[in-house]
Amino acid sequence: MDVQESRDDLSGRFNIALASFYAALWLLQYFLMPLFLLPKDRGWAWLLLPLALLNNPYWSLLHEAIHDLFHPQRQLNAFFGRMLSVLFGSPFRILRLSHLLHHKLNRTLAEATEPYDASKTSWTRASLGYYFQIFGGLYLGELMSSALFFLPKALLRRVKDRFIDPKSVSGILMQSWTQDAALREIRQDGALILLCLGLAFYCYGENWPMLLGVSAARGFLISFLDNVYHYRTPIDDVFYAHNLRLPALAAKCLLNFNLHGIHHQNPAIPWHRLPASFAQQREIFHGNYFAAAASQLGGPIAAEKLVRH
């Protein structure tokens, strides 16, 4: 085993430890909190706030499994990928394929979030879908998929064939997700997700608004920060994304996800090697992470303004 393989193996073991830590926090948030802590003192509910802030670092770890970078052993990568996805609230097969297609279609008009065709629609109409997407719609769609795919297989395929353009992003995804093996896996993950959520709300009892609130916070943070690396970047450049500056500790907590431009240039680089690649390629930061996030409030942008000249 060479030095790089040894480091990747060490990173894999660290990722397992981190996944175990997140699973313990999930158990605390969904079950230990309502059953043991809140009955003693409702002040424990304040602990839900810092837990909500871990949603995006959690996604960064799940993202490693999506790209088969979580662990060198494929079986472990798949197992923890599905486990993390269930705790996240959406089946692994859905998250994996939709994200990999994002890489393939990055900044095309079929996939990008903020560009709109000014000759076909107005800014006001485009803004309705855009703000819904970044304020929670993205995660809501991922969460709803757990229930959607329990519809009869024949009905799902009929809807796909009749109402969805086979060449669209949705058409490509549905074609894959409605295959027998894929649908079986999605339903297995979905059943676990619905069971866990149902039990969690039952355990919270009269305190259920607390769980709903932290779930809404998760939905907002995941949705709002998903497109932060791509907002106002040139269209039709599938390898382009911003590298955004973060304090060192915050970058490490996010597993260097802020170096997103490096990731899009080479999605096979694990999180612990991104800073070295950033330095070797003499890349630059395209702005501050928090400023870039706030800039998204500017809303949708006419596609013609995003064409690189």
C-alpha positions as CSV (number, residue, x, y, z in Angstrom):
1,M,0.0,0.0,0.0
2,D,1.5,3.3,-1.1
3,V,1.3,6.6,0.9
4,Q,-1.7,7.9,-0.9
5,E,-3.6,4.6,-0.5
6,S,-2.7,4.6,3.2
7,R,-4.1,8.1,3.6
8,D,-7.3,7.2,1.8
9,D,-7.7,4.2,4.0
10,L,-7.2,6.4,7.1
11,S,-9.7,8.9,5.7
12,G,-12.2,6.0,5.2
13,R,-11.9,5.0,8.9
14,F,-12.3,8.6,9.9
15,N,-15.4,8.9,7.7
16,I,-16.9,5.8,9.5
17,A,-16.2,7.4,12.9
18,L,-17.8,10.6,11.7
19,A,-20.8,8.8,10.3
20,S,-21.2,7.0,13.7
21,F,-21.0,10.4,15.5
22,Y,-23.7,11.8,13.3
23,A,-25.9,8.7,13.8
24,A,-25.6,9.2,17.5
25,L,-26.6,12.8,17.2
26,W,-29.6,11.7,15.1
27,L,-30.6,9.3,17.8
28,L,-30.3,12.0,20.4
29,Q,-32.3,14.5,18.3
30,Y,-35.2,12.2,17.3
31,F,-35.6,9.8,20.2
32,L,-33.4,10.5,23.3
33,M,-34.4,14.2,23.3
34,P,-38.2,13.7,23.5
35,L,-38.2,10.5,25.6
36,F,-35.6,11.5,28.3
37,L,-34.5,15.1,28.1
38,L,-37.6,17.2,27.4
39,P,-39.7,15.5,30.1
40,K,-37.1,16.7,32.7
41,D,-36.5,20.2,31.3
42,R,-37.9,21.7,28.1
43,G,-34.8,23.9,28.1
44,W,-33.0,21.0,26.4
45,A,-34.9,22.1,23.2
46,W,-32.2,24.8,22.7
47,L,-29.8,22.0,21.8
48,L,-31.8,21.5,18.6
49,L,-30.4,24.8,17.3
50,P,-26.7,23.8,17.0
51,L,-27.8,20.4,15.8
52,A,-29.6,22.1,12.9
53,L,-26.3,23.8,11.9
54,L,-24.7,20.4,11.3
55,N,-27.1,19.6,8.4
56,N,-24.7,20.9,5.7
57,P,-21.6,19.2,7.2
58,Y,-23.7,16.1,7.3
59,W,-24.5,16.4,3.7
60,S,-20.8,16.8,2.9
61,L,-20.1,13.4,4.4
62,L,-23.1,11.8,2.5
63,H,-21.8,13.5,-0.6
64,E,-18.5,11.5,-0.3
65,A,-20.5,8.3,-0.4
66,I,-22.5,9.5,-3.4
67,H,-19.1,9.8,-5.3
68,D,-17.8,6.5,-3.9
69,L,-15.2,8.3,-1.9
70,F,-16.5,7.6,1.6
71,H,-14.5,4.4,2.0
72,P,-12.2,2.4,-0.4
73,Q,-14.4,-0.7,0.1
74,R,-17.4,-0.4,-2.1
75,Q,-19.7,-2.4,0.2
76,L,-18.9,-0.2,3.1
77,N,-19.4,2.9,0.9
78,A,-22.8,1.6,-0.2
79,F,-23.9,0.6,3.3
80,F,-23.0,3.9,4.9
81,G,-24.3,5.8,1.9
82,R,-27.7,4.3,2.4
83,M,-27.6,4.7,6.1
84,L,-26.7,8.3,6.0
85,S,-29.4,8.9,3.3
86,V,-32.1,7.3,5.4
87,L,-31.1,9.6,8.4
88,F,-31.0,12.5,5.9
89,G,-34.6,11.8,4.8
90,S,-34.3,10.7,1.2
91,P,-33.4,7.4,-0.5
92,F,-29.8,7.0,-1.5
93,R,-30.6,6.0,-5.1
94,I,-32.5,9.2,-5.5
95,L,-29.8,11.5,-4.0
96,R,-27.0,9.7,-5.8
97,L,-28.4,9.7,-9.4
98,S,-29.8,13.3,-9.1
99,H,-26.4,14.6,-7.9
100,L,-24.4,12.7,-10.5
101,L,-26.6,14.1,-13.2
102,H,-26.0,17.5,-11.7
103,H,-22.3,17.1,-12.5
104,K,-23.1,16.0,-16.0
105,L,-25.5,18.8,-16.7
106,N,-24.0,21.5,-14.5
107,R,-25.0,25.0,-15.6
108,T,-27.1,23.9,-18.5
109,L,-30.5,25.5,-18.7
110,A,-32.1,22.1,-18.1
111,E,-30.4,21.9,-14.7
112,A,-29.4,25.3,-13.4
113,T,-31.4,27.0,-10.7
114,E,-31.5,30.7,-11.3
115,P,-31.3,31.3,-15.1
116,Y,-34.6,31.9,-17.0
117,D,-35.5,32.6,-20.6
118,A,-36.6,36.2,-20.6
119,S,-38.3,35.7,-24.0
120,K,-40.7,33.1,-22.6
121,T,-41.3,34.2,-19.0
122,S,-41.1,37.2,-16.7
123,W,-38.7,37.7,-13.7
124,T,-41.7,37.7,-11.4
125,R,-43.0,34.3,-12.6
126,A,-39.5,32.8,-12.6
127,S,-38.9,34.1,-9.1
128,L,-41.8,32.1,-7.7
129,G,-40.2,28.8,-8.6
130,Y,-36.7,30.1,-7.7
131,Y,-37.4,31.3,-4.2
132,F,-39.5,28.2,-3.4
133,Q,-36.5,26.1,-4.5
134,I,-33.9,27.9,-2.4
135,F,-36.1,28.4,0.7
136,G,-36.9,24.7,1.2
137,G,-38.4,23.3,-2.0
138,L,-35.3,21.3,-2.9
139,Y,-35.3,19.4,0.3
140,L,-39.0,19.1,0.4
141,G,-38.9,17.3,-3.0
142,E,-36.2,14.9,-1.7
143,L,-38.2,14.2,1.4
144,M,-41.5,13.7,-0.5
145,S,-39.8,11.1,-2.8
146,S,-39.9,8.6,0.1
147,A,-43.7,8.5,-0.2
148,L,-44.1,9.2,-3.9
149,F,-42.4,5.9,-5.0
150,F,-44.8,3.8,-3.0
151,L,-47.4,4.5,-5.8
152,P,-48.0,1.4,-7.9
153,K,-45.2,0.8,-10.4
154,A,-47.6,0.8,-13.3
155,L,-48.9,4.2,-12.3
156,L,-45.4,5.7,-11.9
157,R,-44.4,4.5,-15.3
158,R,-47.7,5.8,-16.9
159,V,-47.1,9.2,-15.4
160,K,-43.5,9.2,-16.6
161,D,-44.5,8.2,-20.2
162,R,-47.5,10.6,-20.4
163,F,-46.5,13.7,-18.6
164,I,-42.6,13.8,-18.4
165,D,-40.4,14.7,-21.4
166,P,-38.0,11.8,-21.7
167,K,-35.2,14.2,-22.7
168,S,-35.6,16.4,-19.6
169,V,-33.7,16.0,-16.3
170,S,-36.9,14.6,-14.7
171,G,-37.4,12.2,-17.6
172,I,-33.9,10.8,-17.3
173,L,-34.1,10.4,-13.6
174,M,-37.6,8.7,-13.7
175,Q,-36.4,6.3,-16.4
176,S,-33.8,5.1,-14.0
177,W,-35.8,5.2,-10.8
178,T,-38.7,3.2,-12.1
179,Q,-36.5,0.2,-13.1
180,D,-37.3,-2.8,-10.9
181,A,-34.0,-3.0,-8.9
182,A,-33.9,0.8,-8.4
183,L,-37.6,1.0,-7.3
184,R,-37.1,-1.9,-4.9
185,E,-34.1,-0.1,-3.2
186,I,-35.9,3.2,-3.1
187,R,-38.9,1.7,-1.5
188,Q,-36.7,-0.1,1.1
189,D,-35.0,3.1,2.0
190,G,-38.3,5.0,1.9
191,A,-40.0,2.6,4.3
192,L,-37.2,3.1,6.8
193,I,-37.4,6.9,6.5
194,L,-41.2,7.0,7.0
195,L,-40.9,4.6,9.9
196,C,-38.2,6.7,11.6
197,L,-40.1,10.0,11.0
198,G,-43.4,8.5,12.2
199,L,-41.8,7.2,15.4
200,A,-40.0,10.4,16.0
201,F,-43.1,12.5,15.8
202,Y,-44.9,10.0,18.0
203,C,-42.1,10.3,20.6
204,Y,-42.2,14.1,20.6
205,G,-46.0,13.9,21.4
206,E,-47.2,17.4,22.3
207,N,-43.7,18.8,21.5
208,W,-44.1,17.8,17.9
209,P,-43.7,21.5,16.7
210,M,-40.1,21.3,17.9
211,L,-39.3,18.4,15.6
212,L,-41.2,20.1,12.8
213,G,-39.2,23.3,13.4
214,V,-35.8,21.6,13.3
215,S,-36.9,19.7,10.1
216,A,-37.9,23.0,8.5
217,A,-34.5,24.4,9.5
218,R,-32.8,21.4,7.8
219,G,-34.9,21.9,4.7
220,F,-34.0,25.6,4.5
221,L,-30.2,25.2,5.1
222,I,-29.9,22.3,2.6
223,S,-31.9,24.1,0.0
224,F,-30.5,27.6,0.5
225,L,-26.9,26.5,0.4
226,D,-27.1,23.9,-2.4
227,N,-26.7,26.4,-5.2
228,V,-24.3,28.9,-3.5
229,Y,-21.3,27.6,-5.5
230,H,-23.1,28.1,-8.8
231,Y,-25.2,31.2,-8.5
232,R,-24.4,33.8,-11.2
233,T,-21.8,31.6,-12.8
234,P,-21.5,31.2,-16.6
235,I,-24.0,28.8,-18.2
236,D,-23.0,25.8,-20.3
237,D,-19.7,25.3,-18.5
238,V,-20.3,21.9,-16.9
239,F,-16.9,21.9,-15.0
240,Y,-17.3,25.4,-13.4
241,A,-18.2,26.2,-9.8
242,H,-16.9,28.7,-7.3
243,N,-14.3,28.1,-4.6
244,L,-15.5,30.1,-1.7
245,R,-13.5,31.4,1.3
246,L,-14.4,30.1,4.8
247,P,-12.5,30.2,8.1
248,A,-10.2,27.2,8.4
249,L,-12.2,25.5,11.1
250,A,-15.5,26.0,9.3
251,A,-14.0,24.7,6.1
252,K,-12.8,21.5,7.9
253,C,-16.3,21.0,9.5
254,L,-17.8,21.3,6.0
255,L,-15.2,18.7,4.8
256,N,-13.7,21.4,2.4
257,F,-17.0,21.5,0.5
258,N,-16.3,25.2,0.0
259,L,-13.6,24.2,-2.6
260,H,-16.4,23.3,-4.9
261,G,-14.7,24.4,-8.1
262,I,-11.9,21.9,-7.5
263,H,-14.5,19.2,-6.8
264,H,-16.3,19.9,-10.1
265,Q,-13.1,19.8,-12.1
266,N,-12.3,16.4,-10.6
267,P,-15.1,14.7,-8.6
268,A,-12.8,11.8,-7.8
269,I,-10.8,13.8,-5.3
270,P,-11.8,12.9,-1.7
271,W,-12.4,15.8,0.7
272,H,-9.1,15.5,2.5
273,R,-7.2,16.1,-0.7
274,L,-9.1,19.1,-2.0
275,P,-6.9,21.8,-0.2
276,A,-3.7,20.2,-1.7
277,S,-5.3,20.2,-5.2
278,F,-6.4,23.8,-4.7
279,A,-2.8,24.9,-3.9
280,Q,-1.2,22.8,-6.6
281,Q,-3.5,24.2,-9.3
282,R,-2.9,27.7,-7.9
283,E,-6.7,28.3,-7.8
284,I,-8.2,31.4,-6.3
285,F,-11.2,32.0,-4.1
286,H,-14.1,33.6,-6.0
287,G,-15.6,35.3,-2.9
288,N,-16.7,34.8,0.6
289,Y,-19.0,31.9,1.4
290,F,-21.5,33.9,3.4
291,A,-21.6,36.8,1.0
292,A,-22.2,34.4,-1.9
293,A,-25.0,32.8,0.0
294,A,-26.6,36.2,0.7
295,S,-26.3,37.2,-3.0
296,Q,-28.8,34.5,-3.9
297,L,-31.5,36.7,-2.5
298,G,-31.1,38.7,-5.7
299,G,-33.3,36.2,-7.4
300,P,-33.4,34.6,-10.9
301,I,-31.2,36.0,-13.7
302,A,-32.0,36.2,-17.4
303,A,-29.9,33.5,-19.1
304,E,-28.5,35.9,-21.7
305,K,-26.7,37.7,-18.9
306,L,-24.9,34.6,-17.9
307,V,-23.4,33.8,-21.3
308,R,-19.6,33.9,-21.2
309,H,-18.4,36.3,-23.9
